[in-house]
Amino acid sequence: METATEEQREIRRALRDLLDRHAGPPAARTTAPHPEGYDPALWARMSGELGLARLALPELALACEETGRALAPTPLLATAALAAPLVAALGTPGQRADLLPRIADGSLTCALAVPGGSLAHALGLTGDNTTGAWSGDGRAGGVQARPAPGGPPNARLLYGEADQVLDGHSAGLLLVAAHAGGYARSRTLLHLVRAEDAGPGLVRTRHAALDPTRSPGRVQLRDVPAELLGEDPADPAAITRALAAAGRTAAVLLAAEAVGAARAALDGALRHAAARDRHRLADLHVRIETARTLAHCAAREPGPGPESGPLALAQALDALRAAAGEAVPPHDADRYGRRAAADELLFGPAARLRARAAERAGLLGEAAA
């Protein structure tokens, strides 16, 4: 990959120092998890002092390598990679002016809630998100939106639930994919639910997660007040295009996190490796560096490209699984393995990511369709 700039190196140094002082290596953590799923004070410093949520994608990928190296739980992925691009792409001028500065300074955390339990499909990472299966297929399930009686034109009431919502139990703002327009002309639109104004109809439950550094939860909505994100588009495909663009960005950042975690696992293995094991670990080093190069090349692409992000993520998840198998001590191996498995459950698996990327590139032709 290209040599990092001095600014990028400074971001990496500052973040590594902050994480080493306040998060520490995975094996050294003894404190109980925070109710939010992350340390709010640490997040305030990461977002306020370092401006993580305001970074451009190449710099943010470098930062995610460091959060991955420390296996640090943060709301960065759900807030900056998933929600912020959707608000920027689809929000009205007023919504963008209200929400984006607070997202950027870290005072507002967000979560993307899609029904059906398939975030990867909704983001276009493992399937064509222009089909309705991921969003509950109208009456068959999902979340339903109806106009709020006596409210402004964009006011809605939401009813339904979404599972496996990353940071859904604690985020201050929920972006909820819900069906609108009745069954005959049902279409999936995004809606804003402000937790402080939601009332008793919003019930959020944090799951016991496979990986304690990720915080998926269930979001239940019973006539919860919401507002439409942006305007009702003349072309509903604008929503799925924006979701796919956010998915490609998230894939790049997840890949960078996985590379950082894999590198940390490899470093631990090297410290304890006998001479005869060095050759095997050298092969693993090549796999990790290949994944790192793919992730940072994808981060520099405009967009990034529809195939590069998912391919980088697939390579990085495979490298992290392999590195977790070599990690020392065993407790670290378990932590790295859980991170790889949890990310595959939410955003993969790697084989599906590769298959979808090949389909998008036209490599599988009619067989893939």
Secondary structure, DSSP 8 states (H G I E B T S, - for coil): -----HHHHHHHHHHHHHHHHHT--GGG--S---TTSS-HHHHHHHHHTS-GGG--HHHHHHHHHHHHHTT---SHIIIIIIIHHHHHHH--HHHHHHHHHHHHTTS--EEEE-GGG-HHHHTTSSS-TTSSGGGT-GGGSSEEEEE-TTS-TTEEEEEEEEEEEETTTT-SEEEEEEEESTTTT-EEEEEEEEGGGS-TTEEEEE---SSTTS-EEEEEEEEEEEEESS---SSTHHHHHHHHHHHHHHHHHHHHHHHHHHHHHHHHHHHH--GGGHHHHHHHHHHHHHHHHHHHHHHHSSS--TTHHHHHHHHHHHHHHHHHTT-SSHHHHHHHHHHHHHHHHHH--HHHHHHHHHHHTTSSHHHH-
